[in-house]
Amino acid sequence: MIGVNGFGERRVSFRRLITILTFLAILTMAVRVAVDTDTWWHLKAGEWMSEKGAVLRTDPFSSTRFGENWVYPGWLAQIMLYQVYRVGGYGALNMLTGFLVLLAFALIWPRLDAPPLVRAFVLILGAAASGVYWAARPHIFSFVLAGGFLAILEGFEERDRRWMLMLPVLMAVWANIHGGFAIGFLILFSYVGGAILELLAEAISGQGLRAAVKGKAGDLRWLLLITLACAAAVALNPNGPVLLLYPFKTVSIGVLQQYIQEWQSPDFHRAEVLPFLVMMLALLTALTTTTRKVQPAEYLLAAGFLLLALLSGRNIALFALAGTIPLARHGYGGLLRLKPLFPERKDLSERVTRPLNALLVVLFLIAAILKIRIPLQQDVIQDAFEESLPVGAVDYLEEHPGLGTLFNSYNWGGYVIWRLHPDYLSFVDGRTDLFGDVILNDYVMAWRADEGWEQVLEAYDVDVALLESDAPLSRALAHAGWQAAYEDEDAAILIRPDS
């Protein structure tokens, strides 16, 4: 292989090799069974809109909110996900997720200011940390768009302002593809805040406020105008300007933070959270040991998204994406302190390295193809479904329509919508913004068989329940005389005795 001159530059062929192997590794990691509990209702919504030729504005899928207004900004992603499924099935959704993850990291790769090996390590670490987020849901499009915002705003720091005009366009797309468009504003605010802090620092350092404003006014004006243009762009959606309030509505739902795992603080005892812990410690070390100047925007990006990740596990991926830029730059800045410990090495001849590089690429490509093929196989996908979903119980309900109003476990609501609509409607599902705290708290009370659960089921005219076999309500219903129509190790169907 080509030698290394300390931590300095490598030959172009080595750069190309590292780039290819890095992205092969990320794609191999990202292509997996990506259908999760919320994918199902997104697919059903995409199917409904594809068949009706209209955007969903009211709820057709639940018994508790049927016909009520439903404002959801992910309609475009839902149609795309359904069309991909219609053409290639679940395997195509797995591939789509993998390629979108790859695209997100490919967008920020050119902005990593470090040699190839450092860039590769940081990007793969970021990919490993963000893996908790990968799924065939509209939020994976937010991941890509966040990468686009970061790449463009880092270019702005290099005075490449032409691409800044793309940000309002991307925001208009974002507002129609996922409610995570607020992420774009958080990234913008980091750079706006960074520009303001730089201005204040220069004013305090002795230049005076007027001189500092004169020097930084152009940058700050551009950033503020682009931010306002992005806010206006959000209004370009079927629901109009009201969508600007959507993120606030979502985070105001108390049940999200109380009971839904992805909205809770990360559990560092879980193995999948370990890469996030490593990346967090690596970034903190890099920022404190670097030989390079840390820009205020870098501090704001790192601190802001780290705080969000510590508050809610679903934000780990955003920290992993945004954190790669300062980690690469200042991780390398810290490594420069160690450069004197490494002797200079001579490069091997190009005649030797070219065939070795080509052989490595071929071997990695073969390994990647063999691994990627696994989550594309229907039997592997079906096994994954049967491990996490009540497939047998839903088969039973599909064969026995008309048993009455259904009460279902929250995690299975999307699957109920996908498999059983319109014969059965969900009681609750992953659309927490639609149900709100009142219905979700009623659901939690009933599922836990808390005092008053009988009144909840009576109030919603529930006749049949689809629950985990060991759910407290399953035991309470059996004790109350409800008939077990179906039961396996994971799921049970119980029917009201007088229905």
BAMAR-734566 format. One record per atom (N, C-alpha, C): residue in three letters; y, z, x. Coordinates in steps of 0.1 Angstrom, whole numbers, plus 5000, padded with zeros to 4 digits. Each point is the difference from the previous one (the first is absolute). Example, Ala and Ser with C-alpha at 12.3 -4.5 7.8 and 13.67 -1.06 7.14 Angstrom:
% residues 2
ALA494350785132
ALA501250004991
ALA501250005009
SER501149934996
SER501150005009
SER501150084992
% end
This chain:
% residues 499
MET498850005008
MET501250004992
MET501250005009
ILE501249974994
ILE501249995007
ILE500450145004
GLY500550025012
GLY500450135005
GLY501250054993
VAL500350135003
VAL501250074994
VAL500950045011
ASN501349964999
ASN501050055010
ASN500650124994
GLY499550125003
GLY500550124994
GLY499950004985
PHE501150024993
PHE500149984986
PHE500849884997
GLY500249915009
GLY500949884998
GLY499449894993
GLU500549885002
GLU499749884993
GLU498649945004
ARG499449934990
ARG498749935003
ARG500249864999
ARG499049925003
ARG500149864999
ARG500049964985
VAL500549884997
VAL500049964986
VAL498649994994
SER499049965007
SER498749994995
SER499550144996
PHE500350105008
PHE499650144996
PHE500750044988
ARG501349974998
ARG500750034988
ARG499349944988
ARG499649885001
ARG499449934989
ARG498650064997
LEU499350045010
LEU498750074998
LEU500250134993
ILE500950085004
ILE500250134994
ILE500549984985
THR500849904998
THR500549984986
THR498849964991
ILE499249915005
ILE498949954992
ILE499050124997
LEU499750075010
LEU499050114998
LEU500650114991
THR501350035002
THR500650104991
THR499949974985
PHE500449874997
PHE500049964986
PHE498649984995
LEU499049965008
LEU498650004996
LEU499650144996
ALA500350105008
ALA499650144998
ALA500650054987
ILE501349974997
ILE500750054988
ILE499349934988
LEU499849875001
LEU499449934988
LEU498650054997
THR499350035011
THR498650054998
THR500050144994
MET501050085003
MET500250134994
MET500449994986
ALA500849904997
ALA500750004986
ALA499149934990
VAL499149925004
VAL499249934989
VAL498850104997
ARG500150064989
ARG499050094995
ARG500050004985
VAL499150084994
VAL500150004985
VAL501350074996
ALA500949924995
ALA501450044998
ALA500350034985
VAL499049994992
VAL500250034985
VAL499950154998
ASP501150064996
ASP500050144997
ASP500350034985
THR500250134996
THR500050034986
THR501149944993
ASP501149975006
ASP501249944994
ASP499949844999
THR499249955009
THR499949855000
THR499749944987
TRP499150084992
TRP499549944988
TRP501049984989
TRP500950094998
TRP501049984990
TRP501149895004
HIS500249995013
HIS500849895005
HIS499449874998
LEU498749995002
LEU499349874997
LEU500149974985
LYS499850104991
LYS500049974986
LYS501449964996
ALA501050065005
ALA501449964997
ALA500249865005
GLY499549965011
GLY500249875005
GLY499349904992
GLU498850044995
GLU499249914991
GLU500849984987
TRP500550114994
TRP500749994987
TRP501249915002
MET500850015010
MET501249925002
MET499749865003
SER498949985007
SER499649865003
SER499549934987
GLU499450074992
GLU499549944987
GLU501149984990
LYS500950104999
LYS501150004990
LYS501249925005
GLY500149985013
GLY501249935005
GLY501350084998
ALA499950135001
ALA501250094998
ALA499850125008
VAL501250075003
VAL500050125007
VAL499750124991
LEU499150095004
LEU499750124992
LEU501250094998
ARG500450034988
ARG501150084998
ARG499750134992
THR498849994993
THR499550124993
THR498650025004
ASP499550124997
ASP498650045005
ASP499049954990
PRO499049925004
PRO498949964991
PRO498750065004
PHE500050095010
PHE498750055006
PHE499650144997
SER501050094995
SER499650144998
SER500250044986
SER499250104996
SER500150054986
SER501250104999
THR500450065011
THR501050104999
THR501449945001
ARG500249885005
ARG501349945001
ARG500049864995
PHE499149964992
PHE499849874995
PHE501349954993
GLY500549885004
GLY501249954994
GLY501350055005
GLU500050105009
GLU501250065005
GLU500649915011
ASN501350015003
ASN500649925011
ASN499350045013
TRP499849895008
TRP499450025013
TRP500849925010
VAL500750075008
VAL500849935011
VAL499350015013
TYR499449895005
TYR499350015013
TYR500449885008
PRO500550035013
PRO500549895008
PRO499049925007
GLY498750024998
GLY499049935008
GLY499349894993
TRP500749944990
TRP499349894992
TRP499749885009
LEU500849965009
LEU499749895009
LEU498850025008
ALA499950125006
ALA498850035008
ALA498750014992
GLN500150054988
GLN498950014991
GLN499449864997
ILE500949914997
ILE499649864997
ILE499349945013
MET500650025011
MET499449955013
MET498750065002
LEU499850134999
LEU498750065002
LEU499049954990
TYR500349984988
TYR499149954990
TYR499649865003
GLN500949925004
GLN499749865004
GLN499149995012
VAL500250085010
VAL499250015011
VAL498650044996
TYR499950104992
TYR498750044995
TYR499349894992
ARG500849934991
ARG499449904992
ARG499449895008
VAL500649975012
VAL499549895008
VAL498950055009
GLY500150125006
GLY499050045010
GLY499350134998
GLY500350064988
GLY499350134998
GLY500550115008
TYR499250115000
TYR500550125007
TYR500149985015
GLY499149925006
GLY500049975014
GLY501449945004
ALA500549914991
ALA501349945003
ALA501150105000
LEU499950104992
LEU501050115000
LEU499950085013
ASN498850025005
ASN499950075012
ASN500649925012
MET499849875000
MET500649915010
MET501550004999
LEU500549994988
LEU501550004998
LEU500650135005
THR499450114997
THR500550135006
THR500150005015
GLY498949955006
GLY499950005014
GLY501149915006
PHE500249884994
PHE501049915006
PHE501550064998
LEU500250074989
LEU501350064997
LEU500350115010
VAL499050085004
VAL500250105010
VAL500349935013
LEU499249905003
LEU500349925013
LEU501449955000
LEU500549944989
LEU501349955000
LEU501150105002
ALA499850124994
ALA501050115002
ALA500150035015
PHE498950025007
PHE500150035014
PHE500449885009
ALA499749884995
ALA500449895008
ALA501549984999
LEU500750044989
LEU501449994999
LEU500750095010
ILE499550125003
ILE500750095009
ILE499549995014
TRP498949935003
TRP499549985013
TRP501149955010
PRO500849894996
PRO501049965010
PRO501150105002
ARG500250104992
ARG501050105002
ARG499650125008
LEU498750005005
LEU499550115008
LEU500549985014
ASP500950085005
ASP500649985013
ASP499250075011
ALA498849945004
ALA499150065009
ALA499149895006
PRO499350025011
PRO499049915005
PRO498949984990
PRO499249905002
PRO498949974990
PRO499050114997
LEU499550075011
LEU499050104997
LEU500650124993
VAL501250035002
VAL500750114993
VAL500249964985
ARG500549884998
ARG500249954987
ARG498750004992
ALA498949955007
ALA498749994993
ALA499550144996
PHE500150105009
PHE499650134997
PHE500750064988
VAL501449985000
VAL500850064990
VAL499749934987
LEU499949874999
LEU499749934988
LEU498750044994
ILE498950015008
ILE498750044995
ILE500050144995
LEU500750095007
LEU500250144996
LEU500750004986
GLY501149924999
GLY500750004987
GLY499149944989
ALA499249905003
ALA499049954990
ALA499050104996
ALA499550085010
ALA499050104996
ALA500650114992
ALA501250045003
ALA500750104992
ALA500349954986
SER500449884998
SER500349944987
SER498949974991
GLY498750015006
GLY498949964992
GLY499850074987
VAL500550124999
VAL499950084987
VAL500749934989
TYR500849905003
TYR500849934990
TYR499549874995
TRP499149945007
TRP499549874998
TRP499249994987
ALA500449924991
ALA499349984987
ALA500649874993
ALA499249944992
ALA500449894992
ALA500850044989
ARG501250055003
ARG501050044990
ARG501349955003
PRO501049994991
PRO501349955003
PRO500750075012
HIS499650135003
HIS500750075011
HIS499749935014
ILE499049925001
ILE499749945013
ILE501049895002
PHE500649944990
PHE501149915002
PHE501350075005
SER500250134995
SER501150085005
SER499850025015
PHE498850025005
PHE499750025014
PHE500549885008
VAL499749884995
VAL500449885007
VAL501649985000
LEU500650034988
LEU501449994999
LEU500850105009
ALA499450125001
ALA500650105009
ALA499949955014
GLY498949935004
GLY499949945013
GLY501149905002
GLY500349924990
GLY501049895001
GLY501450075001
PHE500350104993
PHE501350075001
PHE500250055014
LEU498950075005
LEU500150065014
LEU500249895010
ALA499349894999
ALA500249895010
ALA501449945000
ILE500549984988
ILE501349944999
ILE501150105004
LEU499950124997
LEU501050105004
LEU500050035015
GLU498850005006
GLU499950015014
GLU500749885007
GLY499849884994
GLY500749885005
GLY501550024999
PHE500550064989
PHE501450034999
PHE500550085012
GLU499250095004
GLU500550085012
GLU500149915012
GLU499349895000
GLU500249905011
GLU501049894997
ARG500850024990
ARG501149914995
ARG499449874994
ASP498850004995
ASP499549884993
ASP500250034986
ARG501349974995
ARG500450034986
ARG499649904990
ARG499549895004
ARG499749894990
ARG498950054991
TRP499050075005
TRP498950044992
TRP500450114990
MET501150075003
MET500450104991
MET500249954985
LEU500449875000
LEU500349944987
LEU498749994991
MET498850015007
MET498850004993
MET499650134993
LEU500750115004
LEU499650134994
LEU500350004985
PRO501149964994
PRO500150004986
PRO499049914993
VAL499649895006
VAL499049914994
VAL498650085000
LEU499750075011
LEU498850075000
LEU500050124990
MET501250064999
MET500150114990
MET499849954986
ALA500549884997
ALA499849954986
ALA498549984998
VAL499349955010
VAL498549984998
VAL499450144999
TRP500450095008
TRP499450145000
TRP500250074987
ALA501149984993
ALA500250064987
ALA499149944989
ASN499449895003
ASN499149944990
ASN498550015004
ILE499850075012
ILE498750015005
ILE499450145001
HIS500950105002
HIS499650145000
HIS501250095000
GLY499750124994
GLY501150104999
GLY500450065013
GLY499349975011
GLY500350055013
GLY501249935006
PHE500849924992
PHE501249945006
PHE501050115005
ALA499850124996
ALA500950115005
ALA499850015015
ILE498849975005
ILE499750015014
ILE501049915008
GLY500349884995
GLY501049915007
GLY501450075001
PHE500450084990
PHE501350075001
PHE499950115010
LEU498850075001
LEU499950105010
LEU500149955014
ILE499449885002
ILE500249945013
ILE501449965003
LEU500649944990
LEU501449965001
LEU500950125003
PHE499850114993
PHE500850125002
PHE499850065014
SER498849985006
SER499850055014
SER500949925009
TYR500249874998
TYR500849925009
TYR501550024997
VAL500350024987
VAL501450034997
VAL500450145006
GLY499150104998
GLY500350135006
GLY500150005015
GLY499149915006
GLY500049995014
GLY501449945005
ALA500549904993
ALA501349945004
ALA501150104998
ILE499950084990
ILE501150104998
ILE499950115011
LEU498850045003
LEU499950115011
LEU500549945013
GLU499749885003
GLU500549935012
GLU501550005001
LEU500649964988
LEU501450004999
LEU500650145003
LEU499450104994
LEU500650145002
LEU499850045014
ALA498849975006
ALA499850045014
ALA501049945009
GLU500349874998
GLU501049945009
GLU501450064998
ALA500350034987
ALA501350064997
ALA500150145007
ILE498950085000
ILE500150135006
ILE500049995015
SER499449905005
SER499949995015
SER501349975007
GLY501049974992
GLY501349985007
GLY500749874996
GLN499349914994
GLN500649874997
GLN501050014989
GLY499850104992
GLY500950014988
GLY499449934988
LEU500350054988
LEU499449954988
LEU500349864998
ARG501349965002
ARG500549874997
ARG499249905009
ALA499950035013
ALA499349915010
ALA498549994996
ALA499450114996
ALA498650004996
ALA499849914988
VAL500950024990
VAL499849924988
VAL500249855003
LYS501049975008
LYS500249865004
LYS498849945007
GLY499350085008
GLY498849955007
GLY498849984991
LYS499850104990
LYS498850004992
LYS500349954986
ALA501249974996
ALA500349964986
ALA499249884996
GLY499849905009
GLY499349884996
GLY498650034996
ASP499350085008
ASP498650034997
ASP499950084987
LEU500850104999
LEU499950084988
LEU500449934987
ARG501049915001
ARG500449924989
ARG498849914995
TRP499349945010
TRP498949914997
TRP498950084993
LEU499750115005
LEU498950094995
LEU500350044985
LEU501350044998
LEU500450054987
LEU500049894990
LEU500549885004
LEU500049894991
LEU498549954996
ILE499250005010
ILE498649974997
ILE499350104991
THR500350135002
THR499550104991
THR500449984986
LEU501349974998
LEU500549984986
LEU499449874994
ALA499849905009
ALA499449884995
ALA498550024996
CYS499350095007
CYS498750034997
CYS499950084986
ALA501050094998
ALA500050074988
ALA500249914988
ALA500949905002
ALA500249904989
ALA498849924998
ALA499249975011
ALA498849924999
ALA498950064992
VAL500050145000
VAL499050074992
VAL500149964985
ALA501249974995
ALA500249974986
ALA499449874996
LEU499649925010
LEU499449874996
LEU498550014997
ASN499750074989
ASN498750024995
ASN500050004985
PRO498849994994
PRO500050004985
PRO500650124993
ASN500150115007
ASN500650124994
ASN501450035003
GLY500649925009
GLY501450015003
GLY500350125009
PRO501350045000
PRO500550115009
PRO499350134998
VAL499450024989
VAL499450134997
VAL498950035010
LEU499549905007
LEU498950025009
LEU500550085012
LEU501350005003
LEU500450085011
LEU499750154998
LEU499850044988
LEU499650144997
LEU498550035001
TYR499249895001
TYR498650024999
TYR499450095011
PRO500449995013
PRO499550105009
PRO500350144997
PHE501250034995
PHE500350144996
PHE499150054989
LYS499749914990
LYS499150044989
LYS498750045005
THR499449925010
THR498750025005
THR499950135007
VAL500950035009
VAL499950125008
VAL500350134992
SER500649984988
SER500450124992
SER498850054992
ILE498949935000
ILE498850044993
ILE499350115007
GLY500050124995
GLY499450125007
GLY498649995002
VAL499249944991
VAL498650005001
VAL499549925013
LEU500949905004
LEU499649925012
LEU499850095012
GLN501050095003
GLN499950095011
GLN499050114998
GLN499750044988
GLN499150114998
GLN498649965001
TYR499649884995
TYR498649984998
TYR499549875006
ILE500949905003
ILE499549875005
ILE500150005015
GLN498849985007
GLN499850025014
GLN501049925008
GLU500249874997
GLU500849925009
GLU501550045000
TRP500450084990
TRP501450054999
TRP500150135006
GLN499050065005
GLN500050145006
GLN500249995015
SER500350115007
SER500150005014
SER498649975006
PRO500049935012
PRO498749965005
PRO499250125005
ASP498749994998
ASP499050105004
ASP499549965014
PHE500550085010
PHE499649965014
PHE498650045004
HIS499350054990
HIS498550025003
HIS499249884997
ARG500649904993
ARG499349884997
ARG500149905012
ALA498949945003
ALA499849915012
ALA501049884999
GLU500249954988
GLU500949884999
GLU501550035003
VAL500350135000
VAL501450045003
VAL500250025015
LEU498950015008
LEU500250035014
LEU500849895008
PRO499949874997
PRO500949915007
PRO501550024997
PHE500350054988
PHE501450034997
PHE500450125009
LEU499250105001
LEU500350115008
LEU500349965015
VAL499149925005
VAL500149955014
VAL501349925001
MET500349914991
MET501249925001
MET501350094999
MET500050104991
MET501150094999
MET500350075013
LEU498950065006
LEU500250075013
LEU500449905011
ALA499549885000
ALA500349905010
ALA501549974999
LEU500549984988
LEU501449964998
LEU500950115004
LEU499750124996
LEU500850125004
LEU500150015015
THR498849985007
THR500050015014
THR500849885006
ALA499949884995
ALA500749895005
ALA501550024999
LEU500550054989
LEU501450024998
LEU500650105009
THR499250105005
THR500550115008
THR499849975015
THR499249905004
THR499749975014
THR500549865004
THR500649934991
THR500449865004
THR501149995010
THR500049905008
THR501149975009
THR501049914994
ARG499849954988
ARG500949914993
ARG500950084990
LYS501149954997
LYS500950064990
LYS499449984986
VAL499950114993
VAL499550004986
VAL501249974991
GLN499949904992
GLN501149964991
GLN499950094987
PRO501250034994
PRO500050094988
PRO499149944989
ALA500049874998
ALA499249944990
ALA498550035002
GLU499650015013
GLU498650035003
GLU499650144996
TYR500950095003
TYR499850144995
TYR499950014985
LEU500949934993
LEU500050014986
LEU498849944994
LEU499649885005
LEU498749944996
LEU498850095002
ALA499950055012
ALA498850085003
ALA500050134992
ALA501250075000
ALA500150134993
ALA499849984985
GLY500749904994
GLY499949974986
GLY498649974995
PHE499449915006
PHE498649964995
PHE499050105004
LEU500250085011
LEU499150115003
LEU500150114989
LEU501250034996
LEU500250104989
LEU499349954987
LEU500249884997
LEU499349944988
LEU498550015001
ALA499549975012
ALA498550005002
ALA499550144999
LEU500750105005
LEU499650144999
LEU500150054985
LEU500949954992
LEU500150044986
LEU498949934992
SER499749885003
SER499149924991
SER499149915009
GLY498750024998
GLY499049925008
GLY500249854999
ARG500549954988
ARG500149864998
ARG501149945009
ASN500850085006
ASN501149955009
ASN499650005014
ILE498850045004
ILE499549995013
ILE500149865006
ALA499649904992
ALA499949875004
ALA501449955004
LEU501050044992
LEU501449965003
LEU500550065013
PHE499650125003
PHE500450065013
PHE499249935011
ALA498849964998
ALA499249935010
ALA500649875003
LEU500549934990
LEU500749875002
LEU501350015007
ALA500950094995
ALA501350015005
ALA500050075014
GLY499050095002
GLY499950085012
GLY499649925012
THR499449884998
THR499549925011
THR501149955009
ILE501249984994
ILE501149945008
ILE500550105010
PRO500450124995
PRO500550105010
PRO498950055010
LEU498750014994
LEU498950045009
LEU499849915011
ALA500049874998
ALA499849905010
ALA501150015011
ARG501250004995
ARG501249995009
ARG500050135009
HIS499950114993
HIS500250135008
HIS498750055005
GLY498849964995
GLY498850035007
GLY499949935013
TYR500549885001
TYR500149935012
TYR501050065009
GLY501150044994
GLY501150075008
GLY499550135006
GLY499150074994
GLY499450125006
GLY499049965011
LEU499249894998
LEU499049965010
LEU500749955013
LEU501249964999
LEU500849955012
LEU500150125010
ARG500050124995
ARG500150115009
ARG498750015009
LEU498949954995
LEU498750005007
LEU499849885009
LYS500949915000
LYS499849875007
LYS499850035015
PRO500750095007
PRO499750025014
PRO498650045003
LEU499350064991
LEU498650045002
LEU499049895001
PHE500549884996
PHE499049884999
PHE500449905011
PRO499149975008
PRO500249905011
PRO500249864994
GLU500749925007
GLU500149864997
GLU498749925001
ARG499749924991
ARG498849925000
ARG500349855000
LYS499149935006
LYS500149865001
LYS499349934988
ASP500649904995
ASP499449924989
ASP498849925005
LEU499050004991
LEU498949915003
LEU500449854998
SER499349915005
SER500449864999
SER499849964986
GLU500849904995
GLU499949954987
GLU498749934997
ARG499449955010
ARG498749934999
ARG498950104996
VAL500250135004
VAL499050104996
VAL500350064987
THR501350024997
THR500350074988
THR499949924987
ARG500349875001
ARG500049924988
ARG498650004993
PRO498949975007
PRO498750014994
PRO499650144995
LEU500450105007
LEU499750144996
LEU500850034987
ASN501349964999
ASN500750024988
ASN499549934988
ALA499649885002
ALA499449924990
ALA498750064995
LEU499250055009
LEU498750064997
LEU500350134991
LEU500950085004
LEU500450124993
LEU500449964985
VAL500849904999
VAL500549964987
VAL498849964991
VAL499149925006
VAL498849954992
VAL499250124996
LEU499750095009
LEU499250124997
LEU500650094989
PHE501350025001
PHE500750084990
PHE500049934987
LEU500249875000
LEU500149924987
LEU498650014993
ILE498949985008
ILE498750014994
ILE499850144994
ALA500350115007
ALA499950134995
ALA500850024988
ALA501349955000
ALA500850014988
ALA499549934988
ILE499449885001
ILE499449934989
ILE498950084994
LEU499150055009
LEU498850074996
LEU500450134992
LYS501150075004
LYS500450114993
LYS500749974987
ILE500949905000
ILE500749964988
ILE499149954989
ARG498949945004
ARG499049954990
ARG499550114991
ILE499950125006
ILE499350114992
ILE500750034987
PRO501350035000
PRO500750034987
PRO500249884991
LEU499649885004
LEU500149894992
LEU498749974992
GLN498950085003
GLN498749984994
GLN500050074986
GLN499549944990
GLN500050054987
GLN499250134999
ASP498950015006
ASP499250124999
ASP500750125007
VAL500749985011
VAL500850105006
VAL501150054991
ILE500749914994
ILE501150034991
ILE499450084988
GLN498949954994
GLN499450074988
GLN499650145004
ASP499450025012
ASP499650135004
ASP501250105001
ALA501149945005
ALA501250085001
ALA500650044986
PHE499949914991
PHE500450034986
PHE499250114994
GLU498749995002
GLU499150094994
GLU500150145006
GLU500550015012
GLU500250135006
GLU501350074995
SER500949924995
SER501350064996
SER500449994985
LEU499249924993
LEU500349974986
LEU498950034991
PRO500350024987
PRO498950034990
PRO499449874995
VAL499449925008
VAL499649874996
VAL499050014989
GLY499050085001
GLY499050014990
GLY500550054986
ALA500950105001
ALA500650054988
ALA500949904993
VAL500749925008
VAL500949904994
VAL499149894994
ASP498949975007
ASP499049904994
ASP499650054986
TYR499750134999
TYR499650054987
TYR501149984989
LEU501250035004
LEU501149994990
LEU500249854997
GLU499849915009
GLU500249864998
GLU498949954990
GLU498950065000
GLU498949974991
GLU500150074987
HIS500950104999
HIS500250084988
HIS501550014996
PRO500649894996
PRO501450004996
PRO500250084987
GLY501250054998
GLY500350054987
GLY499650154998
LEU499850075011
LEU499650144999
LEU501250094996
GLY501249955002
GLY501250084997
GLY501050005011
THR501050094998
THR501050015011
THR499450075012
LEU500349955011
LEU499450045013
LEU500950105008
PHE499450105005
PHE500750095010
PHE499249975013
ASN500849965010
ASN499349965013
ASN500750085012
SER499250015010
SER500550065013
SER501149915005
TYR501050065005
TYR501249935005
TYR499649895011
ASN499250045009
ASN499649905011
ASN499349884994
TRP499450014989
TRP499249894994
TRP500749924990
GLY501350044997
GLY500749934989
GLY500249865003
GLY500449965013
GLY500249865003
GLY498749924998
TYR498850065004
TYR498849934998
TYR499649984985
VAL500450104992
VAL499849994986
VAL500849884994
ILE501349995005
ILE500849894995
ILE499449865004
TRP499549995013
TRP499549885005
TRP498749964993
ARG499150094997
ARG498749974995
ARG500050004985
LEU500750094993
LEU499850034986
LEU501149964991
HIS501249965005
HIS501149964991
HIS499649864994
PRO500249984986
PRO500750094991
PRO499150094992
ASP498750005002
ASP499150094992
ASP500350155002
TYR500450035012
TYR500450145002
TYR501350005008
LEU500950094997
LEU501250025007
LEU500050125009
SER500750005011
SER500050125008
SER500850114994
PHE499650135003
PHE500850114996
PHE501150025010
VAL499750005013
VAL501050005011
VAL499449915011
ASP500949965009
ASP499549925012
ASP501150015010
GLY500049925010
GLY500950015011
GLY501449974998
ARG500449964988
ARG501449974996
ARG500850134997
THR500150085009
THR500650134998
THR501549994994
ASP500749905004
ASP501449984996
ASP500049974985
LEU498949944994
LEU499949974986
LEU499750134992
PHE499150085005
PHE499550124992
PHE501050125001
GLY500650025012
GLY500950115001
GLY499350145000
ASP500750105002
ASP499550145002
ASP499350054987
VAL500549974988
VAL499450064988
VAL498649964998
ILE499749875000
ILE498649954998
ILE499150045012
LEU500549995012
LEU499250035012
LEU499750155000
ASN500950084996
ASN499750145000
ASN499050034989
ASP500149934988
ASP499050024990
ASP498649965005
TYR500049895008
TYR498749955005
TYR499450115010
VAL500950055009
VAL499550105009
VAL499550124993
MET500750054990
MET499550114992
MET498749984994
ALA499849884994
ALA498749974994
ALA498949985010
TRP500349935011
TRP498949975010
TRP499550135006
ARG501050105003
ARG499650135005
ARG499450094990
ALA500049964987
ALA499550094989
ALA500850135000
ASP501349995002
ASP500850114999
ASP500250044985
GLU500550124998
GLU500150054986
GLU500949904993
GLY499649954988
GLY500749914992
GLY499549855002
TRP498949985007
TRP499549875003
TRP499649934986
GLU499450084991
GLU499549954988
GLU501249944992
GLN501250065000
GLN501149954993
GLN500549875006
VAL499949995013
VAL500449875007
VAL499249894995
LEU498650025000
LEU499249894995
LEU500249974985
GLU500350104992
GLU500349984986
GLU501349924998
ALA501050045008
ALA501349944999
ALA499949855003
TYR499149965009
TYR499949865004
TYR498849934993
ASP499450074990
ASP498949944993
ASP498949955009
VAL499650075010
VAL499049965009
VAL498650014994
ASP499249905001
ASP498650004995
ASP498949995010
VAL500449945012
VAL499049985011
VAL500750035013
ALA499250065009
ALA500650045013
ALA499249945011
LEU500649945010
LEU499449955012
LEU500550085012
LEU499150095005
LEU500550105010
LEU498950015012
GLU500550065010
GLU499150045011
GLU498950104994
SER498849985005
SER498950094994
SER500350155002
ASP500750035011
ASP500350145003
ASP501450044997
ALA500749924992
ALA501450034996
ALA500050124990
PRO500950095001
PRO500050124991
PRO500049964985
LEU500749894997
LEU499949964986
LEU498749954996
SER499249945009
SER498649964996
SER499250124996
ARG500150105007
ARG499250124997
ARG500650064987
ALA501350004998
ALA500550064988
ALA499649924987
LEU500049875002
LEU499749914988
LEU498550024997
ALA499150015010
ALA498650024998
ALA499850134992
HIS500750115005
HIS499950134993
HIS500550004986
ALA501049914997
ALA500649994987
ALA499249914991
GLY498949945005
GLY499149934991
GLY500249855001
TRP500849955009
TRP500149855001
TRP498749945006
GLN499749884995
GLN498749945004
GLN500249925013
ALA499050025009
ALA500049935012
ALA499349864998
ALA500849904999
ALA499549864998
ALA499549945012
TYR500650045012
TYR499649945013
TYR500350105010
GLU499250015011
GLU500350095011
GLU499249955012
ASP500750005012
ASP499349985012
ASP500650115010
GLU499849985013
GLU500450105010
GLU501550015000
ASP500749894997
ASP501550005001
ASP500850014987
ALA499549944990
ALA500849984988
ALA499250044987
ALA500750044990
ALA499450044987
ALA500949944989
ILE499349964989
ILE500749964988
ILE499650094989
LEU501050074994
LEU499750094989
LEU500849964988
ILE499350014988
ILE500549964988
ILE500250114990
ARG501150014993
ARG500350104990
ARG498950004990
PRO499450114996
PRO498950014991
PRO500349944986
ASP501250014995
ASP500349954987
ASP500549865000
SER500049935011
SER500649875001
SER499049894996
% end
